[in-house]
Amino acid sequence: NLYPQYDKILYIDCDVVVRGDISQLYNIDIADNLVGAATDEFVINEPYVHQYVNEVLGFKNLKDYFNAGVLLINLDQFRKQKFEEQFSDLLNKYKFIVQDQDYLNIICRNKVKYIDSSWDKMPCNQDARLEDINLIHFNLIWKPWHTEVPYGEEFWKYADKTEFKDEIRNIRANYTKEQYQKDVDHYNFFMGKIHYEYYNPNNYFHLFLEKKG
C-alpha cells in the first residue's frame, strides 16, 4: 500500500553480492503468485531444522520453504489478496521463530514461483562454481567481514572498491575470538529455540493445522 504505483518489486537483503544481471531476476514471470523466491538452501542442508519445517510449519517438502532474503513481490496480488490484513491477523495469533520468513512462507503457501537457487546462493557449503552463481547471500553466521567463509573472496572483490574498504577491513581485523564465540552462542540459542518448538504442545501445527488434518 506504500507503493500503489508499482505492481511488482524486487526485495534484496543487505548481506548479498549480486553477480548476475539483476534485470533478469526482476523479469522472471511469477504470474499470479504472491512471490518469486528460492528454496532456503540452509534448511535443506541442516537436518536439525527439518522437523521444524516439516512438523511445526507443515511443509512436507522441504523445498517448498523459501528464503525471504531475495524476493520478487507481486504487489498487485498482495493488494488483491489483502496480504497486510492476513499478516496482521496471523501476527496477533502466533509468534514464529524465524519471524518474517515464517510468516511469508505460511501466508504465501502454494502461491510461490520458485526461482533458481543461483539467485540466492548461501555459503553454508561450496557446492557450486562461482561462474554459475548470480547472487551470494551471506546470511546467518557466514559473514566474510568477520571470518573466512565460502565465496568470501567475492565479497572483498567489491568491498575493496568502496570508500568504506578501510572501515570494513578494520572490522575483520578486530573481530575477536570472544566475538566469534558470542555469535556462535547466539546461533546455537536460535537453533535451540527451533528445536524446542517441535516439542511445544502449543506450536503452530498443534494450534492451527492439526485439526485440518
Backbone as JSON Lines, residues from 0, in Angstrom:
{"i":0,"aa":"N","n":[0.82,-1.21,0.0],"ca":[0.0,0.0,0.0],"c":[0.85,1.26,0.0]}
{"i":1,"aa":"L","n":[2.12,1.14,0.38],"ca":[3.02,2.29,0.34],"c":[3.4,2.65,-1.1]}
{"i":2,"aa":"Y","n":[3.31,1.67,-2.0],"ca":[3.72,1.9,-3.38],"c":[2.62,1.48,-4.36]}
{"i":3,"aa":"P","n":[1.51,2.18,-4.35],"ca":[0.39,1.78,-5.21],"c":[0.7,1.91,-6.7]}
{"i":4,"aa":"Q","n":[1.77,2.65,-7.04],"ca":[2.13,2.84,-8.45],"c":[2.88,1.64,-9.03]}
{"i":5,"aa":"Y","n":[3.29,0.7,-8.16],"ca":[4.05,-0.46,-8.62],"c":[3.25,-1.75,-8.47]}
{"i":6,"aa":"D","n":[3.37,-2.61,-9.47],"ca":[2.71,-3.93,-9.4],"c":[3.67,-5.02,-8.96]}
{"i":7,"aa":"K","n":[4.98,-4.78,-9.13],"ca":[5.97,-5.79,-8.74],"c":[7.24,-5.08,-8.29]}
{"i":8,"aa":"I","n":[7.85,-5.59,-7.21],"ca":[9.13,-5.04,-6.75],"c":[10.09,-6.18,-6.45]}
{"i":9,"aa":"L","n":[11.37,-5.84,-6.39],"ca":[12.4,-6.79,-6.02],"c":[12.98,-6.38,-4.68]}
{"i":10,"aa":"Y","n":[12.91,-7.28,-3.7],"ca":[13.49,-7.03,-2.39],"c":[14.74,-7.88,-2.22]}
{"i":11,"aa":"I","n":[15.83,-7.26,-1.73],"ca":[17.08,-7.99,-1.51],"c":[17.66,-7.58,-0.16]}
{"i":12,"aa":"D","n":[18.04,-8.57,0.67],"ca":[18.72,-8.29,1.93],"c":[20.02,-7.52,1.67]}
{"i":13,"aa":"C","n":[20.55,-6.9,2.72],"ca":[21.77,-6.09,2.57],"c":[23.04,-6.94,2.58]}
{"i":14,"aa":"D","n":[22.97,-8.2,3.03],"ca":[24.18,-9.03,3.14],"c":[24.38,-9.91,1.91]}
{"i":15,"aa":"V","n":[24.35,-9.28,0.74],"ca":[24.46,-10.04,-0.51],"c":[25.48,-9.39,-1.45]}
{"i":16,"aa":"V","n":[25.97,-10.2,-2.36],"ca":[26.73,-9.73,-3.51],"c":[25.98,-10.18,-4.75]}
{"i":17,"aa":"V","n":[25.62,-9.23,-5.59],"ca":[24.9,-9.55,-6.83],"c":[25.91,-9.64,-7.96]}
{"i":18,"aa":"R","n":[26.01,-10.79,-8.57],"ca":[26.98,-11.03,-9.63],"c":[26.32,-11.0,-11.01]}
{"i":19,"aa":"G","n":[25.07,-11.45,-11.08],"ca":[24.4,-11.54,-12.37],"c":[23.66,-10.27,-12.74]}
{"i":20,"aa":"D","n":[23.02,-10.29,-13.88],"ca":[22.22,-9.16,-14.36],"c":[20.91,-9.15,-13.58]}
{"i":21,"aa":"I","n":[20.76,-8.18,-12.68],"ca":[19.61,-8.16,-11.79],"c":[18.3,-8.0,-12.53]}
{"i":22,"aa":"S","n":[18.36,-7.45,-13.76],"ca":[17.13,-7.31,-14.53],"c":[16.58,-8.67,-14.93]}
{"i":23,"aa":"Q","n":[17.47,-9.65,-15.1],"ca":[17.0,-11.0,-15.43],"c":[16.17,-11.58,-14.29]}
{"i":24,"aa":"L","n":[16.59,-11.3,-13.07],"ca":[15.81,-11.75,-11.91],"c":[14.48,-11.03,-11.85]}
{"i":25,"aa":"Y","n":[14.51,-9.73,-12.0],"ca":[13.28,-8.94,-11.92],"c":[12.27,-9.36,-13.0]}
{"i":26,"aa":"N","n":[12.77,-9.72,-14.17],"ca":[11.88,-10.01,-15.29],"c":[11.34,-11.43,-15.31]}
{"i":27,"aa":"I","n":[11.66,-12.23,-14.3],"ca":[11.07,-13.57,-14.21],"c":[9.56,-13.43,-14.06]}
{"i":28,"aa":"D","n":[8.83,-14.17,-14.85],"ca":[7.36,-14.12,-14.81],"c":[6.87,-14.95,-13.63]}
{"i":29,"aa":"I","n":[6.3,-14.29,-12.64],"ca":[5.78,-15.03,-11.48],"c":[4.26,-15.17,-11.54]}
{"i":30,"aa":"A","n":[3.68,-14.79,-12.68],"ca":[2.24,-14.96,-12.93],"c":[1.41,-14.36,-11.79]}
{"i":31,"aa":"D","n":[0.46,-15.13,-11.26],"ca":[-0.41,-14.63,-10.18],"c":[0.08,-15.04,-8.8]}
{"i":32,"aa":"N","n":[1.3,-15.59,-8.73],"ca":[1.84,-15.96,-7.42],"c":[2.13,-14.71,-6.6]}
{"i":33,"aa":"L","n":[2.12,-14.88,-5.29],"ca":[2.4,-13.75,-4.41],"c":[3.87,-13.35,-4.44]}
{"i":34,"aa":"V","n":[4.75,-14.34,-4.49],"ca":[6.18,-14.05,-4.52],"c":[6.91,-15.0,-5.45]}
{"i":35,"aa":"G","n":[8.08,-14.56,-5.87],"ca":[9.05,-15.42,-6.5],"c":[10.22,-15.52,-5.55]}
{"i":36,"aa":"A","n":[10.67,-16.73,-5.24],"ca":[11.72,-16.91,-4.24],"c":[12.41,-18.25,-4.45]}
{"i":37,"aa":"A","n":[13.59,-18.39,-3.86],"ca":[14.36,-19.63,-3.96],"c":[14.2,-20.46,-2.7]}
{"i":38,"aa":"T","n":[14.22,-21.76,-2.87],"ca":[14.23,-22.67,-1.72],"c":[15.36,-22.3,-0.77]}
{"i":39,"aa":"D","n":[15.1,-22.35,0.54],"ca":[16.11,-22.0,1.52],"c":[17.17,-23.09,1.59]}
{"i":40,"aa":"E","n":[18.34,-22.78,1.08],"ca":[19.41,-23.77,1.0],"c":[19.89,-24.22,2.38]}
{"i":41,"aa":"F","n":[19.9,-23.3,3.33],"ca":[20.32,-23.66,4.69],"c":[19.4,-24.73,5.26]}
{"i":42,"aa":"V","n":[18.11,-24.58,5.06],"ca":[17.14,-25.56,5.57],"c":[17.4,-26.93,4.96]}
{"i":43,"aa":"I","n":[17.66,-26.97,3.68],"ca":[17.92,-28.24,3.0],"c":[19.16,-28.92,3.58]}
{"i":44,"aa":"N","n":[20.18,-28.12,3.91],"ca":[21.47,-28.67,4.33],"c":[21.61,-28.85,5.83]}
{"i":45,"aa":"E","n":[20.63,-28.42,6.62],"ca":[20.74,-28.5,8.07],"c":[19.64,-29.42,8.62]}
{"i":46,"aa":"P","n":[19.95,-30.71,8.83],"ca":[18.94,-31.66,9.32],"c":[18.29,-31.24,10.64]}
{"i":47,"aa":"Y","n":[19.0,-30.44,11.43],"ca":[18.48,-30.03,12.74],"c":[17.18,-29.24,12.63]}
{"i":48,"aa":"V","n":[16.95,-28.6,11.49],"ca":[15.73,-27.78,11.34],"c":[14.64,-28.47,10.52]}
{"i":49,"aa":"H","n":[14.92,-29.67,10.05],"ca":[13.95,-30.36,9.2],"c":[12.62,-30.59,9.92]}
{"i":50,"aa":"Q","n":[12.7,-31.03,11.18],"ca":[11.47,-31.28,11.94],"c":[10.65,-30.01,12.09]}
{"i":51,"aa":"Y","n":[11.33,-28.89,12.29],"ca":[10.62,-27.62,12.46],"c":[9.83,-27.27,11.2]}
{"i":52,"aa":"V","n":[10.48,-27.37,10.05],"ca":[9.82,-27.02,8.8],"c":[8.74,-28.03,8.45]}
{"i":53,"aa":"N","n":[9.04,-29.32,8.65],"ca":[8.08,-30.37,8.32],"c":[6.9,-30.44,9.28]}
{"i":54,"aa":"E","n":[7.23,-30.52,10.58],"ca":[6.22,-30.88,11.58],"c":[5.64,-29.7,12.35]}
{"i":55,"aa":"V","n":[6.3,-28.56,12.33],"ca":[5.75,-27.38,13.01],"c":[5.05,-26.46,12.01]}
{"i":56,"aa":"L","n":[5.73,-26.19,10.89],"ca":[5.14,-25.3,9.89],"c":[4.27,-26.05,8.89]}
{"i":57,"aa":"G","n":[4.43,-27.36,8.82],"ca":[3.56,-28.16,7.96],"c":[3.99,-28.27,6.52]}
{"i":58,"aa":"F","n":[5.28,-28.03,6.22],"ca":[5.77,-28.19,4.86],"c":[6.34,-29.59,4.71]}
{"i":59,"aa":"K","n":[5.61,-30.47,4.07],"ca":[6.05,-31.85,3.92],"c":[7.27,-31.95,3.01]}
{"i":60,"aa":"N","n":[7.35,-31.04,2.05],"ca":[8.51,-30.99,1.16],"c":[9.38,-29.81,1.57]}
{"i":61,"aa":"L","n":[10.6,-30.08,2.01],"ca":[11.49,-29.02,2.47],"c":[11.76,-27.98,1.39]}
{"i":62,"aa":"K","n":[11.69,-28.4,0.13],"ca":[11.98,-27.48,-0.97],"c":[10.88,-26.43,-1.14]}
{"i":63,"aa":"D","n":[9.75,-26.62,-0.47],"ca":[8.67,-25.64,-0.56],"c":[8.88,-24.45,0.37]}
{"i":64,"aa":"Y","n":[9.84,-24.58,1.29],"ca":[10.11,-23.5,2.25],"c":[11.18,-22.59,1.64]}
{"i":65,"aa":"F","n":[10.81,-21.33,1.39],"ca":[11.72,-20.43,0.69],"c":[12.44,-19.47,1.64]}
{"i":66,"aa":"N","n":[13.54,-18.93,1.14],"ca":[14.29,-17.91,1.88],"c":[13.74,-16.54,1.52]}
{"i":67,"aa":"A","n":[13.56,-15.69,2.54],"ca":[12.94,-14.38,2.33],"c":[13.95,-13.27,2.12]}
{"i":68,"aa":"G","n":[15.22,-13.62,1.91],"ca":[16.24,-12.6,1.7],"c":[16.29,-12.04,0.3]}
{"i":69,"aa":"V","n":[15.72,-12.8,-0.65],"ca":[15.63,-12.36,-2.04],"c":[14.22,-12.66,-2.52]}
{"i":70,"aa":"L","n":[13.45,-11.63,-2.77],"ca":[12.05,-11.83,-3.09],"c":[11.6,-10.97,-4.27]}
{"i":71,"aa":"L","n":[10.93,-11.61,-5.22],"ca":[10.13,-10.89,-6.2],"c":[8.72,-10.82,-5.61]}
{"i":72,"aa":"I","n":[8.25,-9.62,-5.35],"ca":[6.97,-9.47,-4.66],"c":[5.92,-8.94,-5.63]}
{"i":73,"aa":"N","n":[4.84,-9.67,-5.74],"ca":[3.73,-9.3,-6.61],"c":[2.8,-8.36,-5.83]}
{"i":74,"aa":"L","n":[3.08,-7.07,-5.88],"ca":[2.3,-6.11,-5.1],"c":[0.84,-6.08,-5.53]}
{"i":75,"aa":"D","n":[0.59,-6.3,-6.8],"ca":[-0.78,-6.32,-7.28],"c":[-1.58,-7.42,-6.58]}
{"i":76,"aa":"Q","n":[-0.99,-8.62,-6.51],"ca":[-1.67,-9.73,-5.83],"c":[-1.67,-9.55,-4.31]}
{"i":77,"aa":"F","n":[-0.63,-8.94,-3.77],"ca":[-0.63,-8.64,-2.34],"c":[-1.85,-7.81,-1.98]}
{"i":78,"aa":"R","n":[-2.14,-6.81,-2.79],"ca":[-3.29,-5.94,-2.52],"c":[-4.6,-6.69,-2.74]}
{"i":79,"aa":"K","n":[-4.69,-7.45,-3.84],"ca":[-5.93,-8.16,-4.15],"c":[-6.25,-9.22,-3.09]}
{"i":80,"aa":"Q","n":[-5.22,-9.87,-2.56],"ca":[-5.44,-10.93,-1.58],"c":[-5.31,-10.44,-0.14]}
{"i":81,"aa":"K","n":[-5.26,-9.11,0.01],"ca":[-5.24,-8.47,1.34],"c":[-4.15,-9.06,2.23]}
{"i":82,"aa":"F","n":[-2.94,-9.06,1.69],"ca":[-1.81,-9.65,2.39],"c":[-1.58,-8.99,3.75]}
{"i":83,"aa":"E","n":[-1.62,-7.67,3.79],"ca":[-1.33,-6.97,5.05],"c":[-2.32,-7.36,6.14]}
{"i":84,"aa":"E","n":[-3.58,-7.52,5.77],"ca":[-4.59,-7.93,6.74],"c":[-4.32,-9.35,7.24]}
{"i":85,"aa":"Q","n":[-3.94,-10.23,6.31],"ca":[-3.61,-11.6,6.71],"c":[-2.41,-11.63,7.64]}
{"i":86,"aa":"F","n":[-1.4,-10.81,7.31],"ca":[-0.19,-10.78,8.13],"c":[-0.5,-10.26,9.54]}
{"i":87,"aa":"S","n":[-1.24,-9.17,9.62],"ca":[-1.58,-8.59,10.93],"c":[-2.38,-9.57,11.77]}
{"i":88,"aa":"D","n":[-3.29,-10.27,11.12],"ca":[-4.11,-11.25,11.83],"c":[-3.25,-12.39,12.38]}
{"i":89,"aa":"L","n":[-2.36,-12.92,11.55],"ca":[-1.51,-14.03,11.98],"c":[-0.5,-13.57,13.03]}
{"i":90,"aa":"L","n":[0.0,-12.35,12.87],"ca":[0.96,-11.81,13.84],"c":[0.36,-11.73,15.23]}
{"i":91,"aa":"N","n":[-0.93,-11.4,15.29],"ca":[-1.61,-11.31,16.58],"c":[-1.97,-12.66,17.17]}
{"i":92,"aa":"K","n":[-1.94,-13.7,16.33],"ca":[-2.32,-15.03,16.79],"c":[-1.12,-15.9,17.18]}
{"i":93,"aa":"Y","n":[0.02,-15.66,16.52],"ca":[1.15,-16.57,16.75],"c":[2.47,-15.86,16.48]}
{"i":94,"aa":"K","n":[3.48,-16.18,17.3],"ca":[4.82,-15.6,17.15],"c":[5.77,-16.7,16.64]}
{"i":95,"aa":"F","n":[6.22,-16.54,15.41],"ca":[7.12,-17.52,14.8],"c":[8.57,-17.3,15.2]}
{"i":96,"aa":"I","n":[9.36,-18.36,15.13],"ca":[10.78,-18.3,15.48],"c":[11.57,-17.54,14.43]}
{"i":97,"aa":"V","n":[11.32,-17.82,13.16],"ca":[12.1,-17.2,12.08],"c":[11.41,-15.94,11.57]}
{"i":98,"aa":"Q","n":[10.57,-15.38,12.37],"ca":[10.0,-14.06,12.16],"c":[9.4,-13.89,10.78]}
{"i":99,"aa":"D","n":[9.82,-12.85,10.05],"ca":[9.16,-12.51,8.79],"c":[9.18,-13.67,7.8]}
{"i":100,"aa":"Q","n":[10.26,-14.45,7.8],"ca":[10.35,-15.53,6.82],"c":[9.27,-16.59,7.04]}
{"i":101,"aa":"D","n":[9.01,-16.94,8.29],"ca":[7.95,-17.91,8.56],"c":[6.58,-17.37,8.19]}
{"i":102,"aa":"Y","n":[6.31,-16.12,8.54],"ca":[5.02,-15.51,8.19],"c":[4.82,-15.51,6.68]}
{"i":103,"aa":"L","n":[5.86,-15.13,5.94],"ca":[5.75,-15.1,4.49],"c":[5.5,-16.49,3.93]}
{"i":104,"aa":"N","n":[6.21,-17.48,4.45],"ca":[6.03,-18.85,3.95],"c":[4.63,-19.37,4.23]}
{"i":105,"aa":"I","n":[4.1,-19.07,5.41],"ca":[2.76,-19.55,5.75],"c":[1.7,-18.87,4.89]}
{"i":106,"aa":"I","n":[1.78,-17.56,4.77],"ca":[0.75,-16.83,4.03],"c":[0.85,-17.09,2.52]}
{"i":107,"aa":"C","n":[2.06,-17.25,2.03],"ca":[2.26,-17.44,0.58],"c":[2.24,-18.91,0.16]}
{"i":108,"aa":"R","n":[1.97,-19.8,1.08],"ca":[1.97,-21.24,0.77],"c":[1.12,-21.53,-0.48]}
{"i":109,"aa":"N","n":[1.7,-22.28,-1.41],"ca":[1.05,-22.65,-2.67],"c":[0.84,-21.48,-3.63]}
{"i":110,"aa":"K","n":[1.46,-20.34,-3.31],"ca":[1.35,-19.16,-4.18],"c":[2.75,-18.6,-4.44]}
{"i":111,"aa":"V","n":[3.69,-19.53,-4.7],"ca":[5.1,-19.18,-4.86],"c":[5.63,-19.65,-6.21]}
{"i":112,"aa":"K","n":[6.33,-18.78,-6.89],"ca":[7.09,-19.15,-8.08],"c":[8.52,-19.38,-7.62]}
{"i":113,"aa":"Y","n":[8.99,-20.62,-7.67],"ca":[10.33,-20.94,-7.19],"c":[11.36,-20.6,-8.26]}
{"i":114,"aa":"I","n":[12.33,-19.77,-7.87],"ca":[13.35,-19.32,-8.79],"c":[14.62,-20.14,-8.59]}
{"i":115,"aa":"D","n":[15.51,-20.07,-9.55],"ca":[16.73,-20.87,-9.5],"c":[17.57,-20.49,-8.28]}
{"i":116,"aa":"S","n":[18.18,-21.49,-7.66],"ca":[18.97,-21.27,-6.45],"c":[20.21,-20.4,-6.7]}
{"i":117,"aa":"S","n":[20.59,-20.24,-7.95],"ca":[21.74,-19.39,-8.26],"c":[21.47,-17.93,-7.91]}
{"i":118,"aa":"W","n":[20.2,-17.57,-7.7],"ca":[19.83,-16.21,-7.31],"c":[19.75,-16.04,-5.8]}
{"i":119,"aa":"D","n":[20.08,-17.08,-5.04],"ca":[20.09,-16.95,-3.58],"c":[21.03,-18.02,-3.01]}
{"i":120,"aa":"K","n":[22.28,-17.99,-3.48],"ca":[23.27,-18.98,-3.05],"c":[23.81,-18.61,-1.68]}
{"i":121,"aa":"M","n":[23.76,-19.56,-0.75],"ca":[24.24,-19.34,0.62],"c":[25.58,-20.06,0.83]}
{"i":122,"aa":"P","n":[26.48,-19.46,1.59],"ca":[27.79,-20.07,1.8],"c":[27.81,-21.11,2.91]}
{"i":123,"aa":"C","n":[26.67,-21.76,3.16],"ca":[26.67,-22.86,4.12],"c":[27.4,-24.07,3.54]}
{"i":124,"aa":"N","n":[27.63,-24.05,2.23],"ca":[28.51,-25.03,1.59],"c":[29.06,-24.39,0.31]}
{"i":125,"aa":"Q","n":[30.02,-25.05,-0.28],"ca":[30.63,-24.52,-1.5],"c":[30.51,-25.56,-2.6]}
{"i":126,"aa":"D","n":[29.26,-25.83,-2.97],"ca":[28.97,-26.9,-3.92],"c":[28.67,-26.39,-5.32]}
{"i":127,"aa":"A","n":[28.87,-25.09,-5.55],"ca":[28.59,-24.53,-6.87],"c":[29.8,-23.73,-7.36]}
{"i":128,"aa":"R","n":[30.01,-23.75,-8.66],"ca":[31.09,-22.96,-9.25],"c":[30.7,-21.48,-9.21]}
{"i":129,"aa":"L","n":[31.66,-20.64,-8.95],"ca":[31.39,-19.21,-8.84],"c":[30.75,-18.67,-10.11]}
{"i":130,"aa":"E","n":[31.19,-19.16,-11.25],"ca":[30.65,-18.66,-12.52],"c":[29.18,-19.03,-12.72]}
{"i":131,"aa":"D","n":[28.68,-19.97,-11.94],"ca":[27.28,-20.38,-12.06],"c":[26.37,-19.67,-11.05]}
{"i":132,"aa":"I","n":[26.94,-18.78,-10.25],"ca":[26.18,-18.12,-9.19],"c":[25.85,-16.69,-9.59]}
{"i":133,"aa":"N","n":[24.59,-16.31,-9.46],"ca":[24.17,-14.95,-9.78],"c":[24.14,-14.04,-8.55]}
{"i":134,"aa":"L","n":[23.87,-14.61,-7.38],"ca":[23.77,-13.81,-6.16],"c":[24.22,-14.65,-4.97]}
{"i":135,"aa":"I","n":[25.12,-14.1,-4.16],"ca":[25.59,-14.77,-2.96],"c":[24.99,-14.09,-1.75]}
{"i":136,"aa":"H","n":[24.37,-14.88,-0.9],"ca":[23.67,-14.36,0.28],"c":[24.43,-14.8,1.53]}
{"i":137,"aa":"F","n":[25.16,-13.86,2.13],"ca":[25.98,-14.17,3.3],"c":[25.12,-14.08,4.57]}
{"i":138,"aa":"N","n":[24.23,-15.04,4.72],"ca":[23.26,-14.98,5.82],"c":[23.78,-15.7,7.07]}
{"i":139,"aa":"L","n":[23.01,-15.58,8.14],"ca":[23.3,-16.23,9.41],"c":[24.74,-15.92,9.86]}
{"i":140,"aa":"I","n":[25.55,-16.94,10.15],"ca":[26.88,-16.69,10.71],"c":[27.97,-16.61,9.65]}
{"i":141,"aa":"W","n":[27.59,-16.73,8.39],"ca":[28.59,-16.73,7.31],"c":[28.85,-15.31,6.82]}
{"i":142,"aa":"K","n":[29.67,-14.57,7.59],"ca":[29.95,-13.17,7.29],"c":[31.43,-13.02,6.93]}
{"i":143,"aa":"P","n":[31.77,-12.73,5.68],"ca":[33.18,-12.61,5.3],"c":[33.88,-11.42,5.95]}
{"i":144,"aa":"W","n":[33.12,-10.44,6.43],"ca":[33.74,-9.31,7.14],"c":[34.07,-9.67,8.58]}
{"i":145,"aa":"H","n":[33.78,-10.95,8.97],"ca":[34.18,-11.46,10.28],"c":[35.22,-12.57,10.17]}
{"i":146,"aa":"T","n":[34.92,-13.58,9.36],"ca":[35.79,-14.76,9.26],"c":[35.85,-15.25,7.82]}
{"i":147,"aa":"E","n":[36.67,-16.28,7.61],"ca":[36.74,-16.94,6.3],"c":[35.46,-17.73,6.07]}
{"i":148,"aa":"V","n":[34.84,-17.51,4.92],"ca":[33.64,-18.26,4.56],"c":[33.71,-18.6,3.07]}
{"i":149,"aa":"P","n":[33.0,-19.62,2.64],"ca":[32.96,-19.92,1.21],"c":[32.5,-18.7,0.39]}
{"i":150,"aa":"Y","n":[33.14,-18.47,-0.72],"ca":[32.85,-17.36,-1.63],"c":[33.15,-15.99,-1.03]}
{"i":151,"aa":"G","n":[33.86,-15.97,0.1],"ca":[34.15,-14.7,0.75],"c":[34.99,-13.77,-0.11]}
{"i":152,"aa":"E","n":[35.84,-14.34,-0.97],"ca":[36.68,-13.5,-1.83],"c":[35.85,-12.62,-2.76]}
{"i":153,"aa":"E","n":[34.64,-13.1,-3.07],"ca":[33.76,-12.3,-3.94],"c":[33.25,-11.07,-3.21]}
{"i":154,"aa":"F","n":[33.02,-11.2,-1.91],"ca":[32.63,-10.03,-1.12],"c":[33.74,-8.99,-1.12]}
{"i":155,"aa":"W","n":[34.97,-9.43,-0.85],"ca":[36.09,-8.49,-0.78],"c":[36.41,-7.87,-2.12]}
{"i":156,"aa":"K","n":[36.13,-8.57,-3.19],"ca":[36.34,-8.03,-4.54],"c":[35.61,-6.71,-4.71]}
{"i":157,"aa":"Y","n":[34.4,-6.63,-4.15],"ca":[33.6,-5.41,-4.29],"c":[33.76,-4.48,-3.09]}
{"i":158,"aa":"A","n":[33.93,-5.03,-1.9],"ca":[34.1,-4.19,-0.71],"c":[35.33,-3.3,-0.86]}
{"i":159,"aa":"D","n":[36.4,-3.85,-1.46],"ca":[37.64,-3.1,-1.61],"c":[37.55,-1.99,-2.65]}
{"i":160,"aa":"K","n":[36.46,-1.94,-3.4],"ca":[36.25,-0.88,-4.38],"c":[35.46,0.29,-3.8]}
{"i":161,"aa":"T","n":[34.99,0.14,-2.57],"ca":[34.17,1.18,-1.96],"c":[35.0,2.11,-1.09]}
{"i":162,"aa":"E","n":[34.42,3.26,-0.76],"ca":[35.1,4.22,0.11],"c":[35.14,3.73,1.56]}
{"i":163,"aa":"F","n":[34.43,2.63,1.85],"ca":[34.4,2.07,3.2],"c":[35.36,0.91,3.39]}
{"i":164,"aa":"K","n":[36.23,0.68,2.42],"ca":[37.07,-0.53,2.45],"c":[37.94,-0.6,3.71]}
{"i":165,"aa":"D","n":[38.52,0.53,4.12],"ca":[39.37,0.5,5.31],"c":[38.56,0.2,6.56]}
{"i":166,"aa":"E","n":[37.37,0.77,6.64],"ca":[36.49,0.52,7.78],"c":[36.09,-0.95,7.85]}
{"i":167,"aa":"I","n":[35.77,-1.5,6.69],"ca":[35.36,-2.92,6.65],"c":[36.54,-3.82,6.98]}
{"i":168,"aa":"R","n":[37.71,-3.49,6.47],"ca":[38.9,-4.29,6.78],"c":[39.22,-4.24,8.28]}
{"i":169,"aa":"N","n":[38.98,-3.09,8.89],"ca":[39.21,-2.96,10.33],"c":[38.24,-3.82,11.13]}
{"i":170,"aa":"I","n":[37.01,-3.91,10.65],"ca":[36.05,-4.79,11.32],"c":[36.57,-6.22,11.32]}
{"i":171,"aa":"R","n":[37.08,-6.66,10.17],"ca":[37.62,-8.02,10.05],"c":[38.85,-8.19,10.96]}
{"i":172,"aa":"A","n":[39.73,-7.2,10.94],"ca":[40.97,-7.31,11.7],"c":[40.74,-7.32,13.2]}
{"i":173,"aa":"N","n":[39.68,-6.66,13.65],"ca":[39.41,-6.52,15.08],"c":[38.34,-7.49,15.6]}
{"i":174,"aa":"Y","n":[37.93,-8.4,14.73],"ca":[36.94,-9.39,15.15],"c":[37.62,-10.43,16.03]}
{"i":175,"aa":"T","n":[37.24,-10.48,17.29],"ca":[37.95,-11.3,18.27],"c":[37.35,-12.69,18.41]}
{"i":176,"aa":"K","n":[38.1,-13.57,19.08],"ca":[37.6,-14.9,19.38],"c":[36.38,-14.82,20.28]}
{"i":177,"aa":"E","n":[36.36,-13.83,21.17],"ca":[35.21,-13.66,22.06],"c":[33.96,-13.26,21.28]}
{"i":178,"aa":"Q","n":[34.14,-12.39,20.3],"ca":[33.0,-12.01,19.46],"c":[32.51,-13.19,18.63]}
{"i":179,"aa":"Y","n":[33.46,-13.96,18.13],"ca":[33.09,-15.15,17.38],"c":[32.3,-16.12,18.24]}
{"i":180,"aa":"Q","n":[32.75,-16.34,19.46],"ca":[32.05,-17.25,20.36],"c":[30.66,-16.73,20.69]}
{"i":181,"aa":"K","n":[30.55,-15.42,20.85],"ca":[29.25,-14.81,21.12],"c":[28.29,-15.05,19.95]}
{"i":182,"aa":"D","n":[28.79,-14.9,18.73],"ca":[27.96,-15.15,17.54],"c":[27.56,-16.62,17.46]}
{"i":183,"aa":"V","n":[28.51,-17.51,17.77],"ca":[28.2,-18.95,17.76],"c":[27.17,-19.28,18.83]}
{"i":184,"aa":"D","n":[27.3,-18.7,20.0],"ca":[26.34,-18.92,21.08],"c":[24.95,-18.44,20.68]}
{"i":185,"aa":"H","n":[24.9,-17.28,20.03],"ca":[23.62,-16.74,19.57],"c":[23.0,-17.68,18.53]}
{"i":186,"aa":"Y","n":[23.82,-18.18,17.62],"ca":[23.36,-19.12,16.6],"c":[22.82,-20.39,17.25]}
{"i":187,"aa":"N","n":[23.56,-20.93,18.23],"ca":[23.12,-22.14,18.91],"c":[21.84,-21.92,19.7]}
{"i":188,"aa":"F","n":[21.71,-20.74,20.29],"ca":[20.48,-20.41,21.03],"c":[19.29,-20.37,20.07]}
{"i":189,"aa":"F","n":[19.51,-19.78,18.91],"ca":[18.47,-19.73,17.87],"c":[18.07,-21.14,17.43]}
{"i":190,"aa":"M","n":[19.06,-21.99,17.21],"ca":[18.77,-23.36,16.8],"c":[18.06,-24.13,17.92]}
{"i":191,"aa":"G","n":[18.41,-23.82,19.16],"ca":[17.74,-24.45,20.28],"c":[16.27,-24.09,20.35]}
{"i":192,"aa":"K","n":[15.94,-22.84,20.05],"ca":[14.54,-22.4,20.04],"c":[13.75,-23.14,18.96]}
{"i":193,"aa":"I","n":[14.4,-23.32,17.82],"ca":[13.75,-24.07,16.73],"c":[13.49,-25.51,17.17]}
{"i":194,"aa":"H","n":[14.48,-26.11,17.82],"ca":[14.34,-27.49,18.29],"c":[13.22,-27.6,19.33]}
{"i":195,"aa":"Y","n":[13.12,-26.61,20.22],"ca":[12.11,-26.63,21.27],"c":[10.7,-26.57,20.68]}
{"i":196,"aa":"E","n":[10.54,-25.82,19.6],"ca":[9.21,-25.64,19.02],"c":[8.6,-26.98,18.57]}
{"i":197,"aa":"Y","n":[9.45,-27.91,18.2],"ca":[8.95,-29.22,17.78],"c":[8.22,-29.91,18.92]}
{"i":198,"aa":"Y","n":[8.69,-29.7,20.16],"ca":[8.11,-30.35,21.33],"c":[7.1,-29.46,22.05]}
{"i":199,"aa":"N","n":[6.91,-28.26,21.56],"ca":[5.97,-27.33,22.19],"c":[4.53,-27.76,21.89]}
{"i":200,"aa":"P","n":[3.74,-28.09,22.91],"ca":[2.36,-28.53,22.66],"c":[1.49,-27.44,22.07]}
{"i":201,"aa":"N","n":[1.96,-26.2,22.15],"ca":[1.2,-25.09,21.6],"c":[1.89,-24.48,20.37]}
{"i":202,"aa":"N","n":[2.59,-25.33,19.62],"ca":[3.24,-24.82,18.42],"c":[2.22,-24.6,17.3]}
{"i":203,"aa":"Y","n":[2.68,-24.05,16.19],"ca":[1.77,-23.67,15.11],"c":[0.98,-24.86,14.58]}
{"i":204,"aa":"F","n":[1.63,-25.98,14.42],"ca":[0.94,-27.15,13.88],"c":[-0.22,-27.56,14.79]}
{"i":205,"aa":"H","n":[0.04,-27.67,16.09],"ca":[-0.99,-28.11,17.02],"c":[-2.15,-27.12,17.12]}
{"i":206,"aa":"L","n":[-1.84,-25.85,17.02],"ca":[-2.88,-24.82,17.17],"c":[-3.71,-24.61,15.91]}
{"i":207,"aa":"F","n":[-3.07,-24.74,14.74],"ca":[-3.76,-24.33,13.52],"c":[-3.88,-25.4,12.43]}
{"i":208,"aa":"L","n":[-2.99,-26.38,12.41],"ca":[-3.0,-27.34,11.32],"c":[-3.53,-28.71,11.69]}
{"i":209,"aa":"E","n":[-3.37,-29.09,12.94],"ca":[-3.71,-30.45,13.36],"c":[-5.19,-30.79,13.09]}
{"i":210,"aa":"K","n":[-6.07,-29.86,13.38],"ca":[-7.5,-30.12,13.19],"c":[-7.88,-30.22,11.74]}
{"i":211,"aa":"K","n":[-7.05,-29.58,10.87],"ca":[-7.33,-29.62,9.43],"c":[-6.92,-30.94,8.82]}
{"i":212,"aa":"G","n":[-6.11,-31.7,9.61],"ca":[-5.63,-32.98,9.09],"c":[-4.51,-32.79,8.09]}
